[in-house]
Amino acid sequence: MTGGGIAWFAIFSGLWGLAMIAAFIQAIRLSYRIEARSPDLVNRSGVPRRAMILHTVANWKVSRDAETQALRRRMNRLLLGNLAGFALFWLVIVATGRIQGGI
């Protein structure tokens, strides 16, 4: 591969990585907002904890009001976009010949 091809791939990889991190951070922030609106998920211990993102994705113990559900759908779209981004990146890697074969 030429120097220009390597530079293109490096720039694409960096921008892709930043976009995936930004989307994941947004999803985590939404998960915290959903937890704050859901009485069963509110952190009452006073000790910081990790986001209960699996609970919010699965709609387990999440408040059923329309606004909270809209936040949850938005978070799920961000996470699906993140998954699609990884699949797209895998296709780009295979198409450019960075790896041979598939999974």
Backbone as JSON, one array per atom type, in Angstrom:
{
  "sequence": "MTGGGIAWFAIFSGLWGLAMIAAFIQAIRLSYRIEARSPDLVNRSGVPRRAMILHTVANWKVSRDAETQALRRRMNRLLLGNLAGFALFWLVIVATGRIQGGI",
  "N": [[0.85, -1.17, 0.0], [0.46, 2.25, -0.7], [2.02, 5.3, 0.54], [0.1, 7.34, 0.69], [-2.26, 5.88, 0.88], [-1.96, 4.65, 3.33], [-1.93, 6.88, 5.0], [-4.54, 7.86, 4.56], [-6.02, 5.74, 5.64], [-5.19, 5.84, 8.32], [-6.14, 8.38, 9.12], [-8.9, 8.03, 8.7], [-9.35, 5.93, 10.53], [-8.77, 7.17, 12.98], [-10.71, 9.25, 13.09], [-13.02, 7.7, 13.0], [-12.72, 6.27, 15.4], [-12.91, 8.37, 17.3], [-15.57, 9.18, 16.83], [-16.99, 6.86, 17.59], [-16.33, 6.67, 20.3], [-17.43, 9.07, 21.23], [-20.18, 8.64, 20.72], [-20.66, 6.47, 22.42], [-20.12, 7.58, 24.94], [-22.17, 9.48, 25.02], [-24.34, 7.73, 25.12], [-23.93, 6.54, 27.63], [-24.24, 8.76, 29.28], [-26.94, 9.3, 28.79], [-27.99, 6.99, 29.9], [-27.49, 7.4, 32.63], [-29.21, 9.6, 33.02], [-31.67, 8.36, 32.56], [-31.68, 6.53, 34.68], [-31.86, 8.32, 36.81], [-34.45, 9.18, 36.54], [-35.92, 6.96, 37.07], [-37.4, 5.34, 39.67], [-36.68, 2.8, 40.78], [-34.08, 2.48, 39.98], [-32.55, 4.49, 40.99], [-29.64, 5.78, 42.52], [-29.14, 5.44, 45.78], [-27.2, 5.12, 47.63], [-25.13, 6.91, 47.93], [-22.59, 6.47, 47.18], [-20.55, 6.61, 44.35], [-21.36, 4.86, 41.34], [-21.17, 2.51, 38.6], [-22.76, 3.06, 35.41], [-26.0, 1.71, 34.96], [-26.34, 0.36, 32.45], [-27.14, -1.94, 31.12], [-29.55, -2.57, 32.34], [-31.09, -0.38, 31.51], [-31.05, -0.65, 28.74], [-32.42, -3.07, 28.43], [-34.84, -2.34, 29.43], [-35.51, -2.83, 32.07], [-36.79, -2.39, 35.2], [-37.14, 0.27, 34.6], [-38.57, 3.49, 34.48], [-41.86, 3.95, 33.2], [-42.85, 6.19, 31.92], [-43.52, 8.46, 29.16], [-41.46, 10.26, 28.41], [-39.11, 9.23, 29.59], [-39.0, 6.76, 28.3], [-38.58, 7.68, 25.72], [-36.02, 8.74, 25.99], [-34.69, 6.35, 26.49], [-35.05, 4.99, 24.07], [-33.58, 6.66, 22.4], [-31.01, 6.29, 23.49], [-30.69, 3.56, 22.91], [-30.63, 3.7, 20.12], [-28.22, 5.09, 19.75], [-26.43, 3.17, 20.75], [-26.9, 1.06, 18.95], [-26.04, 2.33, 16.65], [-23.37, 2.52, 17.3], [-22.65, -0.18, 17.3], [-23.18, -0.74, 14.59], [-21.26, 0.92, 13.5], [-18.88, -0.39, 14.26], [-19.2, -2.73, 12.75], [-19.15, -1.66, 10.16], [-16.55, -0.62, 10.15], [-15.12, -3.0, 10.32], [-15.76, -4.07, 7.82], [-14.49, -2.17, 6.18], [-11.83, -2.62, 6.87], [-11.49, -5.25, 5.94], [-12.05, -4.81, 3.21], [-9.96, -3.11, 2.46], [-7.86, -4.75, 2.67], [-6.43, -5.04, 4.99], [-6.67, -7.1, 6.8], [-6.89, -10.62, 6.3], [-9.53, -12.59, 5.09], [-12.3, -13.39, 7.18], [-14.25, -13.48, 10.05]],
  "CA": [[0.0, 0.0, 0.0], [1.24, 3.48, -0.82], [2.0, 6.19, 1.7], [-1.18, 8.04, 0.73], [-3.28, 4.94, 1.35], [-1.77, 4.46, 4.77], [-2.37, 8.12, 5.66], [-6.0, 7.88, 4.5], [-6.54, 4.76, 6.59], [-4.92, 6.33, 9.67], [-7.08, 9.47, 9.39], [-10.22, 7.42, 8.82], [-9.41, 5.17, 11.78], [-8.82, 8.11, 14.09], [-12.03, 9.9, 13.11], [-13.99, 6.66, 13.36], [-12.57, 6.01, 16.83], [-13.48, 9.5, 18.04], [-17.03, 9.13, 16.68], [-17.51, 5.75, 18.38], [-16.2, 7.04, 21.71], [-18.42, 10.13, 21.51], [-21.51, 8.02, 20.75], [-20.76, 5.63, 23.61], [-20.21, 8.49, 26.09], [-23.53, 10.02, 25.01], [-25.25, 6.66, 25.57], [-23.74, 6.39, 29.07], [-24.87, 9.92, 29.91], [-28.38, 9.08, 28.73], [-28.31, 5.94, 30.86], [-27.56, 8.05, 33.94], [-30.44, 10.39, 33.06], [-32.78, 7.42, 32.68], [-31.64, 6.02, 36.05], [-32.33, 9.37, 37.72], [-35.9, 9.3, 36.36], [-36.53, 5.67, 37.41], [-37.27, 5.15, 41.13], [-36.02, 1.54, 41.14], [-32.67, 2.51, 39.58], [-31.86, 5.64, 41.6], [-28.55, 5.44, 43.42], [-29.38, 6.03, 47.09], [-26.1, 4.77, 48.54], [-24.2, 8.02, 48.1], [-21.32, 6.06, 46.61], [-20.66, 6.55, 42.89], [-21.37, 3.51, 40.75], [-21.21, 2.47, 37.14], [-24.09, 3.18, 34.81], [-26.71, 0.44, 34.83], [-26.72, 0.46, 31.05], [-27.86, -3.16, 30.7], [-30.93, -2.41, 32.81], [-31.81, 0.59, 30.69], [-31.22, -1.22, 27.39], [-33.43, -4.12, 28.5], [-36.07, -1.75, 29.96], [-35.75, -3.53, 33.32], [-36.94, -1.46, 36.32], [-37.1, 1.62, 34.06], [-39.85, 4.19, 34.54], [-42.63, 3.74, 31.98], [-43.41, 7.42, 31.34], [-43.17, 8.66, 27.75], [-40.18, 10.95, 28.24], [-38.05, 8.28, 29.93], [-38.92, 5.78, 27.22], [-37.96, 8.35, 24.57], [-34.58, 8.76, 26.28], [-34.17, 4.98, 26.33], [-34.98, 4.69, 22.63], [-32.44, 7.42, 21.86], [-29.8, 5.59, 23.93], [-30.59, 2.32, 22.14], [-30.19, 4.07, 18.76], [-26.79, 5.38, 19.82], [-25.7, 1.91, 20.91], [-27.0, 0.35, 17.67], [-25.14, 3.04, 15.75], [-22.03, 2.12, 17.68], [-22.47, -1.54, 16.78], [-23.09, -0.63, 13.13], [-19.96, 1.53, 13.2], [-17.87, -1.43, 14.33], [-19.38, -3.61, 11.59], [-18.66, -0.91, 9.0], [-15.08, -0.57, 10.22], [-14.62, -4.33, 9.97], [-15.86, -4.17, 6.36], [-13.43, -1.34, 5.6], [-10.56, -3.32, 7.08], [-11.44, -6.38, 5.0], [-12.01, -4.29, 1.85], [-8.64, -2.52, 2.17], [-6.86, -5.81, 2.73], [-5.65, -4.96, 6.24], [-6.67, -8.47, 7.32], [-7.36, -11.59, 5.33], [-10.64, -13.42, 5.52], [-13.37, -12.8, 7.97], [-14.28, -13.63, 11.51]],
  "C": [[0.89, 1.23, 0.0], [1.14, 4.3, 0.46], [0.7, 6.94, 1.83], [-2.3, 7.16, 1.24], [-3.19, 4.71, 2.84], [-2.25, 5.69, 5.53], [-3.9, 8.2, 5.67], [-6.59, 6.95, 5.55], [-6.34, 5.23, 8.03], [-5.89, 7.46, 10.04], [-8.49, 8.93, 9.58], [-10.37, 6.68, 10.15], [-9.52, 6.09, 12.98], [-10.17, 8.79, 14.21], [-13.12, 8.91, 13.51], [-13.94, 6.4, 14.87], [-13.17, 7.13, 17.69], [-15.01, 9.49, 17.99], [-17.63, 8.02, 17.54], [-17.43, 6.05, 19.87], [-17.25, 8.07, 22.09], [-19.83, 9.55, 21.61], [-21.69, 7.19, 22.02], [-20.88, 6.49, 24.87], [-21.61, 9.11, 26.17], [-24.53, 8.98, 25.52], [-25.13, 6.47, 27.09], [-24.4, 7.55, 29.81], [-26.4, 9.8, 29.9], [-28.81, 8.01, 29.73], [-28.4, 6.52, 32.27], [-28.82, 8.9, 34.07], [-31.67, 9.5, 33.24], [-32.84, 6.87, 34.11], [-32.19, 7.05, 37.03], [-33.85, 9.52, 37.65], [-36.65, 8.03, 36.78], [-36.33, 5.37, 38.89], [-36.52, 3.87, 41.53], [-34.53, 1.54, 40.81], [-31.88, 3.65, 40.22], [-30.82, 5.15, 42.59], [-28.75, 6.17, 44.74], [-28.23, 5.8, 48.07], [-25.18, 5.94, 48.82], [-22.82, 7.71, 47.57], [-21.47, 6.01, 45.09], [-20.63, 5.11, 42.39], [-21.39, 3.63, 39.23], [-22.65, 2.62, 36.66], [-24.72, 1.8, 34.69], [-27.26, 0.35, 33.41], [-27.47, -0.78, 30.57], [-29.31, -3.13, 31.16], [-31.71, -1.49, 31.89], [-32.01, 0.09, 29.27], [-32.36, -2.23, 27.38], [-34.77, -3.62, 29.04], [-36.49, -2.44, 31.26], [-35.7, -2.53, 34.48], [-36.86, 0.01, 35.87], [-38.5, 2.21, 34.13], [-40.56, 4.1, 33.19], [-43.18, 5.02, 31.35], [-42.81, 7.68, 29.95], [-41.8, 9.3, 27.58], [-39.0, 10.03, 28.54], [-37.89, 7.24, 28.83], [-38.32, 6.4, 25.96], [-36.45, 8.45, 24.76], [-33.96, 7.38, 26.06], [-34.05, 4.6, 24.86], [-33.8, 5.42, 21.98], [-31.12, 6.75, 22.24], [-29.61, 4.3, 23.14], [-30.15, 2.6, 20.7], [-28.71, 4.39, 18.74], [-25.97, 4.1, 19.93], [-25.76, 1.06, 19.64], [-26.1, 1.0, 16.62], [-23.69, 2.69, 16.03], [-21.71, 0.73, 17.15], [-22.34, -1.53, 15.26], [-21.76, -0.02, 12.72], [-18.83, 0.51, 13.27], [-17.97, -2.39, 13.15], [-18.86, -2.93, 10.32], [-17.14, -0.86, 9.0], [-14.48, -1.92, 9.87], [-14.67, -4.52, 8.45], [-14.78, -3.35, 5.67], [-12.08, -2.02, 5.74], [-10.42, -4.48, 6.11], [-11.31, -5.87, 3.57], [-10.66, -3.7, 1.49], [-7.53, -3.54, 2.26], [-5.99, -5.74, 3.97], [-5.61, -6.32, 6.92], [-7.2, -9.37, 6.21], [-8.53, -12.36, 5.9], [-11.64, -12.65, 6.35], [-13.19, -13.04, 9.44], [-13.36, -14.73, 11.97]]
}
